[in-house]
Every structure is written in C-alpha cells, then in structure tokens.
Amino acid sequence: MFLQYTYIYGGGVNFENLETKIIYELMIVANELEFKELSEKLESYLIESKASWLNFTSLQEAALISILEKDNLQLEEIKIWDYVIKWGIAQNPKNFKTLKVSLQQCLPLIRYFHISEKDVWEKLKPYRKILGTQLWDDLQQHRIFPNQPVKSLVLSARIISNPELPQRVNELISTIISEEHVAEISTWIDRKSTNYSLTNVPYKLQLILRGSKDGFQPKTFWNMCNGHAGTVVIVKVAGYNPLAWDNSKTYNVSMETNDSFIFSLKNGNIQNSILSRVKYKDRALFYCNFNDHKRYGPYFGNSEFSLESGVSDFTKDKICWCTYAAIARQRGRSIGSSNSA
C-alpha cells in the first residue's frame, strides 16, 4: 500500500466545533478583510456541511448572492427557491408587494429550468408575477417543447455529489495502519521528540495505491506512484520517502536524502514501533531504470528494504523478497496478500 502525506500549514481554523452562526460571522469578517482564501473556505464549508439547516433569513444580501452563484450547493433547486423566498419575505415581512424589489439580485441566479414540472406549478406559480411574463412563458414552453430554444437565460444544473460522509483515515486504508500509527509516523517525519496526539497531527494521508484493488505488480507501483513525494509504503517493514518517485530513469541511480527512514509499527507481536533512519544519505533510496520496473518495486537504502518479484507479481512467485538489514528473507505469498491489503 502506498500513501502520500500532505502538510496542513499552521494558522488553520477548526470549523467542526463552531456554531454555524459563528462560522458565518467569521466568513463575513474574512471577506471584509479581503482574506479571500479563508472566506472561500468558510463559504464552501457552510454550503457543503451546513446547507440543510443554515438560517438564510439572517444572511446579508451580498453573502446570499455569493452562495447562490455556487454550483455545488448540495441542495435541490426547489429547496434553494424556498430559502430565497423566505429570505425575501423576512427582509420586509409587512409588505409582500416589495418582494420582487428585495429579490431583484437573487432571482436571476435561480436555475428555474432544472425544477420539476410539479414544483414549478405548485411552488413557482404563486410567485409568477415576480418572475415576469417572459420567464413564466418560457417555463411553460419548455415543459411542452423541451427541445425548443427560449428567450430567458438557462443556467446549468447544480452539482449534487454523493451525500455519503467521507471515510476516516483508518477505514480508508484498512486495518494495517491506525490513527495512532499516523500520529507516530508524522512525529518521525518531523523529527519530534514527543509524539503528536491524535488531535494535532499536521499531515493527512491520501491513498495512492492499494494492492488488493490496483494489483501487486512492480510496474503498477512505478506507474501510480510516479511524481508523488512524501510517500509511505506499508508492508510488514515500511518506509517513508520524502522525495518524488520517478519512473523515467533510463539508468539505475541512488538518491540522496537525510529524511527517509524505514520502520516497523507496533502490533500484537511488537510492543513498541521500530524506527531506522538513514545511515548513508547518498544511498538512501534506489530508483531502478524503467527496463527493470517489471521486477523491482520500492527500494530503500543499501538493500535494507526492497520489494522484488521474478514473475512481475509480488503475490504469485515463490521467491518474493523483502530484504531487511542486508539479509534476504524469502516471504513467499505473504508480502503481497496479507501485508499490502
């Protein structure tokens, strides 16, 4: 299994434990101070995580317009319409006649032609006077003759992605590595004397290759991991490579770095994890030439840890090596089938 670490830079904001109102107020302040990146992050978070119960009636018009311009609101268009109408009425609840004026900047942002016929008739018809004659006529024409052009602007449909929650790190990469392991590996990467806690790990893992899904061929490793830096290789003996893997080498070459290391994580048999740092930095990693990619996988140190296969599959040949401490140990099928799942 091959994973990539991405660093989360300092100065971050944890949204998970904040009330929606506070997040919204922070977004407004960030926008006023022209902290564009933070403002957009907060806006996206509100849209993607809080849209189902966000109190639209308290939004400032500029903020509402900014939200309506988004393609990924994760809401059906008719629900967005309902929110907008509630917002418009809340601005001047005693004078319904001014609703069109209150919503004049918002109405053009609704994706009318992606609302069902039933909802158009039941929910838009009562407000057809604020929609205008042309738009209402075009909606009726579109219902009867969907392939004929209309005069009103037709906006694209919004993107509604799979609503399932993202998997946690340890679920994503199976039972080989836990969140505690992630914290420990992160500590080694940063050369800290004290382990990171589970709540302050400065890295996140992204799955690049999983043997059980992508296959156990050495060439698969070179194809899928090419160009990725800050990678962790998970087998019985594991390794961290701060450099980018490169599958374009036309000759065998040793790579120099002080920051790579190999390790064995604590488990039922090992009470404490074992860390081994580079002793000879000029031979920290070995990149084989592309002609050997069918046989050789990742190669750490001076034969301290490598994966090789005589038949181009770590799970099928009887001589599949995982060499450690310069001693070749025959692992047979266990390397690919049980250790890289």
C-alpha positions as YAML, in Angstrom:
chain: A
units: angstrom
residues:
- id: 1
  name: MET
  ca: [0.00, 0.00, 0.00]
- id: 2
  name: PHE
  ca: [1.31, 3.42, -0.93]
- id: 3
  name: LEU
  ca: [0.15, 6.65, 0.68]
- id: 4
  name: GLN
  ca: [1.01, 10.29, 0.28]
- id: 5
  name: TYR
  ca: [1.34, 12.80, 3.10]
- id: 6
  name: THR
  ca: [0.07, 16.35, 2.62]
- id: 7
  name: TYR
  ca: [1.11, 19.01, 5.11]
- id: 8
  name: ILE
  ca: [-1.55, 21.21, 6.65]
- id: 9
  name: TYR
  ca: [0.12, 24.57, 7.27]
- id: 10
  name: GLY
  ca: [-0.22, 26.49, 10.52]
- id: 11
  name: GLY
  ca: [-2.79, 29.20, 11.13]
- id: 12
  name: GLY
  ca: [-5.65, 26.79, 10.43]
- id: 13
  name: VAL
  ca: [-9.22, 27.10, 11.67]
- id: 14
  name: ASN
  ca: [-11.15, 24.11, 13.02]
- id: 15
  name: PHE
  ca: [-14.78, 24.51, 11.90]
- id: 16
  name: GLU
  ca: [-16.19, 21.28, 13.33]
- id: 17
  name: ASN
  ca: [-16.91, 22.52, 16.84]
- id: 18
  name: LEU
  ca: [-18.07, 26.03, 15.91]
- id: 19
  name: GLU
  ca: [-21.68, 27.11, 15.77]
- id: 20
  name: THR
  ca: [-22.99, 27.88, 12.30]
- id: 21
  name: LYS
  ca: [-23.66, 31.50, 13.27]
- id: 22
  name: ILE
  ca: [-20.01, 31.98, 14.33]
- id: 23
  name: ILE
  ca: [-18.75, 30.40, 11.10]
- id: 24
  name: TYR
  ca: [-20.98, 32.71, 9.08]
- id: 25
  name: GLU
  ca: [-19.81, 35.80, 11.02]
- id: 26
  name: LEU
  ca: [-16.20, 34.73, 10.54]
- id: 27
  name: MET
  ca: [-16.85, 34.40, 6.79]
- id: 28
  name: ILE
  ca: [-18.21, 37.97, 6.67]
- id: 29
  name: VAL
  ca: [-15.20, 39.35, 8.56]
- id: 30
  name: ALA
  ca: [-12.76, 37.39, 6.36]
- id: 31
  name: ASN
  ca: [-14.47, 38.80, 3.28]
- id: 32
  name: GLU
  ca: [-14.29, 42.37, 4.61]
- id: 33
  name: LEU
  ca: [-10.60, 41.96, 5.42]
- id: 34
  name: GLU
  ca: [-10.05, 40.50, 1.93]
- id: 35
  name: PHE
  ca: [-8.80, 37.17, 3.27]
- id: 36
  name: LYS
  ca: [-10.02, 35.58, 0.05]
- id: 37
  name: GLU
  ca: [-8.82, 32.02, 0.68]
- id: 38
  name: LEU
  ca: [-10.28, 31.84, 4.20]
- id: 39
  name: SER
  ca: [-13.53, 33.47, 3.08]
- id: 40
  name: GLU
  ca: [-13.96, 30.96, 0.26]
- id: 41
  name: LYS
  ca: [-13.11, 28.01, 2.54]
- id: 42
  name: LEU
  ca: [-15.69, 29.12, 5.09]
- id: 43
  name: GLU
  ca: [-18.25, 29.70, 2.37]
- id: 44
  name: SER
  ca: [-17.67, 26.25, 0.90]
- id: 45
  name: TYR
  ca: [-17.88, 24.66, 4.34]
- id: 46
  name: LEU
  ca: [-21.21, 26.33, 5.03]
- id: 47
  name: ILE
  ca: [-22.54, 25.23, 1.66]
- id: 48
  name: GLU
  ca: [-21.34, 21.64, 1.82]
- id: 49
  name: SER
  ca: [-21.82, 20.90, 5.53]
- id: 50
  name: LYS
  ca: [-24.48, 23.24, 6.87]
- id: 51
  name: ALA
  ca: [-26.73, 23.99, 3.90]
- id: 52
  name: SER
  ca: [-29.58, 21.79, 5.14]
- id: 53
  name: TRP
  ca: [-30.17, 23.93, 8.25]
- id: 54
  name: LEU
  ca: [-28.39, 27.22, 7.51]
- id: 55
  name: ASN
  ca: [-30.58, 30.20, 8.57]
- id: 56
  name: PHE
  ca: [-30.85, 32.03, 5.23]
- id: 57
  name: THR
  ca: [-33.04, 34.80, 6.64]
- id: 58
  name: SER
  ca: [-30.10, 36.24, 8.62]
- id: 59
  name: LEU
  ca: [-27.73, 36.41, 5.64]
- id: 60
  name: GLN
  ca: [-26.64, 39.72, 4.18]
- id: 61
  name: GLU
  ca: [-27.68, 40.12, 0.54]
- id: 62
  name: ALA
  ca: [-24.07, 40.02, -0.72]
- id: 63
  name: ALA
  ca: [-23.44, 36.75, 1.11]
- id: 64
  name: LEU
  ca: [-26.65, 35.20, -0.20]
- id: 65
  name: ILE
  ca: [-25.81, 36.21, -3.76]
- id: 66
  name: SER
  ca: [-22.33, 34.73, -3.39]
- id: 67
  name: ILE
  ca: [-23.83, 31.44, -2.20]
- id: 68
  name: LEU
  ca: [-26.44, 31.33, -4.97]
- id: 69
  name: GLU
  ca: [-23.69, 31.74, -7.57]
- id: 70
  name: LYS
  ca: [-22.13, 28.46, -6.44]
- id: 71
  name: ASP
  ca: [-22.66, 25.30, -8.48]
- id: 72
  name: ASN
  ca: [-22.21, 22.89, -5.56]
- id: 73
  name: LEU
  ca: [-24.85, 23.89, -3.04]
- id: 74
  name: GLN
  ca: [-25.79, 20.22, -2.43]
- id: 75
  name: LEU
  ca: [-29.49, 21.15, -2.46]
- id: 76
  name: GLU
  ca: [-32.30, 20.59, -4.93]
- id: 77
  name: GLU
  ca: [-33.11, 23.78, -6.82]
- id: 78
  name: ILE
  ca: [-36.66, 23.96, -5.45]
- id: 79
  name: LYS
  ca: [-35.31, 23.94, -1.89]
- id: 80
  name: ILE
  ca: [-32.98, 26.79, -2.80]
- id: 81
  name: TRP
  ca: [-36.02, 28.63, -4.18]
- id: 82
  name: ASP
  ca: [-37.87, 28.08, -0.89]
- id: 83
  name: TYR
  ca: [-34.96, 29.51, 1.09]
- id: 84
  name: VAL
  ca: [-34.70, 32.54, -1.19]
- id: 85
  name: ILE
  ca: [-38.43, 33.29, -0.88]
- id: 86
  name: LYS
  ca: [-38.21, 33.00, 2.94]
- id: 87
  name: TRP
  ca: [-35.20, 35.33, 2.90]
- id: 88
  name: GLY
  ca: [-37.04, 37.87, 0.73]
- id: 89
  name: ILE
  ca: [-40.14, 37.86, 2.90]
- id: 90
  name: ALA
  ca: [-38.02, 38.19, 6.08]
- id: 91
  name: GLN
  ca: [-36.47, 41.41, 4.78]
- id: 92
  name: ASN
  ca: [-39.83, 43.20, 4.86]
- id: 93
  name: PRO
  ca: [-42.49, 40.88, 6.32]
- id: 94
  name: LYS
  ca: [-45.18, 43.57, 6.41]
- id: 95
  name: ASN
  ca: [-45.08, 44.43, 2.72]
- id: 96
  name: PHE
  ca: [-45.34, 41.46, 0.35]
- id: 97
  name: LYS
  ca: [-45.57, 43.80, -2.66]
- id: 98
  name: THR
  ca: [-41.90, 44.74, -2.30]
- id: 99
  name: LEU
  ca: [-40.76, 41.10, -2.57]
- id: 100
  name: LYS
  ca: [-39.69, 41.47, -6.19]
- id: 101
  name: VAL
  ca: [-37.56, 44.50, -5.26]
- id: 102
  name: SER
  ca: [-35.98, 42.63, -2.33]
- id: 103
  name: LEU
  ca: [-35.09, 39.69, -4.58]
- id: 104
  name: GLN
  ca: [-34.11, 41.51, -7.77]
- id: 105
  name: GLN
  ca: [-30.42, 40.48, -7.41]
- id: 106
  name: CYS
  ca: [-31.23, 36.90, -6.38]
- id: 107
  name: LEU
  ca: [-33.96, 35.86, -8.80]
- id: 108
  name: PRO
  ca: [-31.65, 35.70, -11.88]
- id: 109
  name: LEU
  ca: [-29.45, 33.16, -10.01]
- id: 110
  name: ILE
  ca: [-32.13, 30.50, -9.61]
- id: 111
  name: ARG
  ca: [-31.80, 27.53, -12.03]
- id: 112
  name: TYR
  ca: [-35.52, 27.57, -12.99]
- id: 113
  name: PHE
  ca: [-35.25, 25.15, -15.88]
- id: 114
  name: HIS
  ca: [-33.96, 22.40, -13.56]
- id: 115
  name: ILE
  ca: [-37.03, 22.45, -11.32]
- id: 116
  name: SER
  ca: [-39.61, 19.69, -11.83]
- id: 117
  name: GLU
  ca: [-42.90, 20.47, -13.57]
- id: 118
  name: LYS
  ca: [-44.81, 19.64, -10.38]
- id: 119
  name: ASP
  ca: [-42.75, 22.10, -8.32]
- id: 120
  name: VAL
  ca: [-43.00, 24.78, -11.00]
- id: 121
  name: TRP
  ca: [-46.77, 24.52, -10.87]
- id: 122
  name: GLU
  ca: [-47.09, 24.22, -7.09]
- id: 123
  name: LYS
  ca: [-44.30, 26.47, -5.79]
- id: 124
  name: LEU
  ca: [-43.36, 28.90, -8.56]
- id: 125
  name: LYS
  ca: [-46.83, 29.65, -9.91]
- id: 126
  name: PRO
  ca: [-47.92, 31.61, -6.79]
- id: 127
  name: TYR
  ca: [-44.95, 33.95, -7.44]
- id: 128
  name: ARG
  ca: [-45.22, 34.19, -11.22]
- id: 129
  name: LYS
  ca: [-45.77, 37.95, -11.01]
- id: 130
  name: ILE
  ca: [-42.30, 38.48, -9.54]
- id: 131
  name: LEU
  ca: [-40.80, 36.12, -12.10]
- id: 132
  name: GLY
  ca: [-42.06, 38.19, -15.01]
- id: 133
  name: THR
  ca: [-44.16, 37.25, -18.03]
- id: 134
  name: GLN
  ca: [-41.24, 36.22, -20.26]
- id: 135
  name: LEU
  ca: [-39.73, 33.74, -17.79]
- id: 136
  name: TRP
  ca: [-43.10, 32.24, -16.91]
- id: 137
  name: ASP
  ca: [-43.98, 31.80, -20.59]
- id: 138
  name: ASP
  ca: [-40.59, 30.23, -21.28]
- id: 139
  name: LEU
  ca: [-41.08, 27.77, -18.43]
- id: 140
  name: GLN
  ca: [-44.42, 26.70, -19.90]
- id: 141
  name: GLN
  ca: [-42.90, 26.41, -23.38]
- id: 142
  name: HIS
  ca: [-40.01, 24.34, -22.02]
- id: 143
  name: ARG
  ca: [-42.49, 21.99, -20.37]
- id: 144
  name: ILE
  ca: [-44.34, 21.38, -23.64]
- id: 145
  name: PHE
  ca: [-41.47, 21.73, -26.14]
- id: 146
  name: PRO
  ca: [-38.27, 20.94, -24.17]
- id: 147
  name: ASN
  ca: [-36.01, 21.00, -27.25]
- id: 148
  name: GLN
  ca: [-37.04, 24.44, -28.50]
- id: 149
  name: PRO
  ca: [-34.89, 27.47, -27.50]
- id: 150
  name: VAL
  ca: [-36.26, 30.05, -25.07]
- id: 151
  name: LYS
  ca: [-35.52, 33.74, -24.65]
- id: 152
  name: SER
  ca: [-34.76, 33.53, -20.92]
- id: 153
  name: LEU
  ca: [-31.26, 32.68, -19.69]
- id: 154
  name: VAL
  ca: [-30.91, 28.96, -18.96]
- id: 155
  name: LEU
  ca: [-28.31, 28.30, -16.26]
- id: 156
  name: SER
  ca: [-26.61, 24.92, -15.92]
- id: 157
  name: ALA
  ca: [-27.80, 22.45, -13.29]
- id: 158
  name: ARG
  ca: [-26.09, 22.49, -9.93]
- id: 159
  name: ILE
  ca: [-23.76, 19.69, -8.93]
- id: 160
  name: ILE
  ca: [-25.09, 17.39, -6.22]
- id: 161
  name: SER
  ca: [-22.42, 14.91, -5.20]
- id: 162
  name: ASN
  ca: [-22.79, 11.65, -3.26]
- id: 163
  name: PRO
  ca: [-24.07, 12.65, 0.18]
- id: 164
  name: GLU
  ca: [-22.17, 9.86, 1.94]
- id: 165
  name: LEU
  ca: [-19.71, 11.06, 4.55]
- id: 166
  name: PRO
  ca: [-16.00, 10.68, 3.73]
- id: 167
  name: GLN
  ca: [-14.31, 7.71, 5.34]
- id: 168
  name: ARG
  ca: [-11.96, 8.18, 8.24]
- id: 169
  name: VAL
  ca: [-8.25, 7.57, 7.65]
- id: 170
  name: ASN
  ca: [-8.07, 4.16, 9.32]
- id: 171
  name: GLU
  ca: [-11.19, 2.97, 7.43]
- id: 172
  name: LEU
  ca: [-9.78, 4.20, 4.12]
- id: 173
  name: ILE
  ca: [-6.56, 2.25, 4.34]
- id: 174
  name: SER
  ca: [-7.82, -0.86, 6.16]
- id: 175
  name: THR
  ca: [-6.62, -2.26, 9.47]
- id: 176
  name: ILE
  ca: [-2.90, -2.20, 8.69]
- id: 177
  name: ILE
  ca: [-2.47, 1.34, 9.95]
- id: 178
  name: SER
  ca: [-4.44, 3.16, 12.66]
- id: 179
  name: GLU
  ca: [-4.80, 6.84, 13.52]
- id: 180
  name: GLU
  ca: [-2.30, 6.26, 16.31]
- id: 181
  name: HIS
  ca: [0.16, 4.96, 13.73]
- id: 182
  name: VAL
  ca: [-0.43, 8.04, 11.56]
- id: 183
  name: ALA
  ca: [0.42, 10.27, 14.52]
- id: 184
  name: GLU
  ca: [3.58, 8.27, 15.21]
- id: 185
  name: ILE
  ca: [4.77, 8.34, 11.60]
- id: 186
  name: SER
  ca: [4.09, 12.10, 11.46]
- id: 187
  name: THR
  ca: [6.27, 12.52, 14.56]
- id: 188
  name: TRP
  ca: [9.12, 10.70, 12.86]
- id: 189
  name: ILE
  ca: [8.77, 12.78, 9.70]
- id: 190
  name: ASP
  ca: [9.12, 16.00, 11.70]
- id: 191
  name: ARG
  ca: [11.83, 14.51, 13.97]
- id: 192
  name: LYS
  ca: [9.87, 15.38, 17.09]
- id: 193
  name: SER
  ca: [10.95, 14.01, 20.46]
- id: 194
  name: THR
  ca: [7.33, 13.76, 21.65]
- id: 195
  name: ASN
  ca: [4.61, 12.02, 19.67]
- id: 196
  name: TYR
  ca: [1.84, 14.06, 18.11]
- id: 197
  name: SER
  ca: [-1.53, 13.47, 19.72]
- id: 198
  name: LEU
  ca: [-4.43, 12.23, 17.60]
- id: 199
  name: THR
  ca: [-5.90, 15.74, 17.51]
- id: 200
  name: ASN
  ca: [-2.87, 17.71, 16.34]
- id: 201
  name: VAL
  ca: [-1.39, 15.58, 13.53]
- id: 202
  name: PRO
  ca: [-0.10, 18.09, 10.93]
- id: 203
  name: TYR
  ca: [-0.43, 15.68, 7.99]
- id: 204
  name: LYS
  ca: [-3.24, 13.91, 6.21]
- id: 205
  name: LEU
  ca: [-2.97, 10.67, 4.26]
- id: 206
  name: GLN
  ca: [-4.16, 10.20, 0.71]
- id: 207
  name: LEU
  ca: [-4.33, 6.72, -0.74]
- id: 208
  name: ILE
  ca: [-2.31, 6.34, -3.94]
- id: 209
  name: LEU
  ca: [-2.12, 2.59, -4.45]
- id: 210
  name: ARG
  ca: [-3.72, -0.38, -2.71]
- id: 211
  name: GLY
  ca: [-2.54, -3.80, -3.76]
- id: 212
  name: SER
  ca: [-5.86, -5.54, -3.21]
- id: 213
  name: LYS
  ca: [-7.52, -3.00, -5.54]
- id: 214
  name: ASP
  ca: [-4.80, -1.97, -8.01]
- id: 215
  name: GLY
  ca: [-2.71, -5.16, -8.15]
- id: 216
  name: PHE
  ca: [0.67, -6.21, -6.80]
- id: 217
  name: GLN
  ca: [2.77, -5.80, -9.94]
- id: 218
  name: PRO
  ca: [6.04, -3.86, -9.51]
- id: 219
  name: LYS
  ca: [5.28, -1.81, -12.64]
- id: 220
  name: THR
  ca: [1.96, -0.73, -11.11]
- id: 221
  name: PHE
  ca: [3.93, 0.88, -8.30]
- id: 222
  name: TRP
  ca: [6.08, 2.86, -10.72]
- id: 223
  name: ASN
  ca: [3.10, 3.96, -12.82]
- id: 224
  name: MET
  ca: [0.81, 5.03, -10.00]
- id: 225
  name: CYS
  ca: [3.38, 6.45, -7.59]
- id: 226
  name: ASN
  ca: [5.38, 8.35, -10.21]
- id: 227
  name: GLY
  ca: [5.75, 12.01, -9.29]
- id: 228
  name: HIS
  ca: [4.37, 11.64, -5.75]
- id: 229
  name: ALA
  ca: [6.55, 12.94, -2.92]
- id: 230
  name: GLY
  ca: [6.20, 12.40, 0.82]
- id: 231
  name: THR
  ca: [5.03, 8.79, 0.44]
- id: 232
  name: VAL
  ca: [4.69, 5.93, 2.91]
- id: 233
  name: VAL
  ca: [4.99, 2.30, 1.80]
- id: 234
  name: ILE
  ca: [3.04, -0.06, 4.08]
- id: 235
  name: VAL
  ca: [4.09, -3.74, 4.31]
- id: 236
  name: LYS
  ca: [5.49, -5.71, 7.27]
- id: 237
  name: VAL
  ca: [8.51, -3.48, 7.09]
- id: 238
  name: ALA
  ca: [7.51, 0.02, 5.96]
- id: 239
  name: GLY
  ca: [9.33, 3.02, 4.52]
- id: 240
  name: TYR
  ca: [8.94, 6.78, 4.11]
- id: 241
  name: ASN
  ca: [10.26, 8.61, 1.04]
- id: 242
  name: PRO
  ca: [10.35, 12.46, 1.15]
- id: 243
  name: LEU
  ca: [11.45, 12.61, -2.49]
- id: 244
  name: ALA
  ca: [9.23, 12.11, -5.53]
- id: 245
  name: TRP
  ca: [9.24, 8.68, -7.16]
- id: 246
  name: ASP
  ca: [10.41, 8.89, -10.77]
- id: 247
  name: ASN
  ca: [9.62, 6.20, -13.34]
- id: 248
  name: SER
  ca: [11.53, 7.89, -16.17]
- id: 249
  name: LYS
  ca: [15.08, 6.87, -15.19]
- id: 250
  name: THR
  ca: [17.00, 5.30, -18.04]
- id: 251
  name: TYR
  ca: [19.70, 4.06, -15.68]
- id: 252
  name: ASN
  ca: [19.92, 2.80, -12.09]
- id: 253
  name: VAL
  ca: [20.53, 5.66, -9.68]
- id: 254
  name: SER
  ca: [20.89, 6.09, -5.92]
- id: 255
  name: MET
  ca: [19.03, 9.05, -4.42]
- id: 256
  name: GLU
  ca: [20.42, 11.19, -1.61]
- id: 257
  name: THR
  ca: [18.39, 12.36, 1.39]
- id: 258
  name: ASN
  ca: [18.69, 12.52, 5.17]
- id: 259
  name: ASP
  ca: [14.94, 12.39, 5.71]
- id: 260
  name: SER
  ca: [13.87, 8.95, 4.53]
- id: 261
  name: PHE
  ca: [13.51, 6.10, 7.01]
- id: 262
  name: ILE
  ca: [12.18, 2.57, 7.37]
- id: 263
  name: PHE
  ca: [10.08, 1.36, 10.28]
- id: 264
  name: SER
  ca: [8.03, -1.45, 11.75]
- id: 265
  name: LEU
  ca: [4.84, -0.43, 13.58]
- id: 266
  name: LYS
  ca: [3.84, -1.88, 16.93]
- id: 267
  name: ASN
  ca: [1.19, -4.57, 16.75]
- id: 268
  name: GLY
  ca: [0.20, -7.71, 18.58]
- id: 269
  name: ASN
  ca: [3.72, -9.11, 18.36]
- id: 270
  name: ILE
  ca: [5.76, -5.91, 18.69]
- id: 271
  name: GLN
  ca: [5.14, -3.80, 21.81]
- id: 272
  name: ASN
  ca: [6.99, -0.73, 20.51]
- id: 273
  name: SER
  ca: [7.43, 0.56, 16.99]
- id: 274
  name: ILE
  ca: [10.92, 0.36, 15.50]
- id: 275
  name: LEU
  ca: [12.45, 3.30, 13.60]
- id: 276
  name: SER
  ca: [15.59, 3.11, 11.49]
- id: 277
  name: ARG
  ca: [16.93, 6.33, 9.94]
- id: 278
  name: VAL
  ca: [19.33, 6.73, 7.04]
- id: 279
  name: LYS
  ca: [22.95, 5.92, 7.84]
- id: 280
  name: TYR
  ca: [24.42, 6.61, 4.39]
- id: 281
  name: LYS
  ca: [22.46, 9.51, 2.90]
- id: 282
  name: ASP
  ca: [23.94, 9.07, -0.59]
- id: 283
  name: ARG
  ca: [22.34, 5.60, -0.76]
- id: 284
  name: ALA
  ca: [19.07, 6.40, 0.99]
- id: 285
  name: LEU
  ca: [16.89, 5.32, -1.95]
- id: 286
  name: PHE
  ca: [17.38, 3.41, -5.16]
- id: 287
  name: TYR
  ca: [15.50, 4.14, -8.39]
- id: 288
  name: CYS
  ca: [15.86, 1.38, -10.95]
- id: 289
  name: ASN
  ca: [15.77, 2.08, -14.69]
- id: 290
  name: PHE
  ca: [12.44, 1.68, -16.48]
- id: 291
  name: ASN
  ca: [13.53, -1.62, -18.05]
- id: 292
  name: ASP
  ca: [13.52, -3.16, -14.55]
- id: 293
  name: HIS
  ca: [10.12, -1.87, -13.47]
- id: 294
  name: LYS
  ca: [8.50, -5.27, -14.06]
- id: 295
  name: ARG
  ca: [10.76, -6.84, -11.43]
- id: 296
  name: TYR
  ca: [11.66, -4.19, -8.85]
- id: 297
  name: GLY
  ca: [9.32, -2.12, -6.69]
- id: 298
  name: PRO
  ca: [10.28, 0.41, -3.97]
- id: 299
  name: TYR
  ca: [13.89, 0.14, -2.81]
- id: 300
  name: PHE
  ca: [15.09, 1.77, 0.41]
- id: 301
  name: GLY
  ca: [18.72, 2.10, 1.50]
- id: 302
  name: ASN
  ca: [21.55, -0.23, 0.61]
- id: 303
  name: SER
  ca: [19.28, -3.30, 0.28]
- id: 304
  name: GLU
  ca: [17.75, -2.66, 3.72]
- id: 305
  name: PHE
  ca: [14.18, -2.79, 2.40]
- id: 306
  name: SER
  ca: [13.05, -3.62, -1.11]
- id: 307
  name: LEU
  ca: [10.28, -5.42, -2.93]
- id: 308
  name: GLU
  ca: [11.16, -7.60, -5.89]
- id: 309
  name: SER
  ca: [9.38, -10.23, -7.97]
- id: 310
  name: GLY
  ca: [10.75, -12.64, -10.55]
- id: 311
  name: VAL
  ca: [7.36, -13.03, -12.27]
- id: 312
  name: SER
  ca: [6.17, -9.42, -12.09]
- id: 313
  name: ASP
  ca: [3.70, -10.02, -9.25]
- id: 314
  name: PHE
  ca: [4.57, -9.89, -5.56]
- id: 315
  name: THR
  ca: [1.88, -12.49, -4.75]
- id: 316
  name: LYS
  ca: [2.49, -15.22, -7.33]
- id: 317
  name: ASP
  ca: [6.13, -16.24, -7.39]
- id: 318
  name: LYS
  ca: [7.83, -18.41, -4.78]
- id: 319
  name: ILE
  ca: [10.81, -16.07, -4.44]
- id: 320
  name: CYS
  ca: [9.38, -12.72, -3.49]
- id: 321
  name: TRP
  ca: [11.89, -10.85, -1.39]
- id: 322
  name: CYS
  ca: [11.64, -8.33, 1.34]
- id: 323
  name: THR
  ca: [15.28, -7.69, 2.22]
- id: 324
  name: TYR
  ca: [16.00, -6.12, 5.59]
- id: 325
  name: ALA
  ca: [19.33, -5.35, 7.28]
- id: 326
  name: ALA
  ca: [21.05, -6.60, 4.12]
- id: 327
  name: ILE
  ca: [19.65, -10.10, 4.69]
- id: 328
  name: ALA
  ca: [17.37, -11.54, 2.01]
- id: 329
  name: ARG
  ca: [14.35, -13.19, 3.57]
- id: 330
  name: GLN
  ca: [12.01, -15.27, 1.49]
- id: 331
  name: ARG
  ca: [8.44, -14.13, 2.18]
- id: 332
  name: GLY
  ca: [6.59, -16.09, -0.49]
- id: 333
  name: ARG
  ca: [2.95, -15.05, -0.86]
- id: 334
  name: SER
  ca: [2.68, -13.28, 2.49]
- id: 335
  name: ILE
  ca: [4.14, -9.99, 1.30]
- id: 336
  name: GLY
  ca: [1.53, -9.28, -1.31]
- id: 337
  name: SER
  ca: [-1.55, -10.97, 0.03]
- id: 338
  name: SER
  ca: [-1.63, -10.21, 3.74]
- id: 339
  name: ASN
  ca: [0.77, -7.32, 4.24]
- id: 340
  name: SER
  ca: [-0.26, -4.98, 1.44]
- id: 341
  name: ALA
  ca: [-4.02, -5.26, 1.65]
...
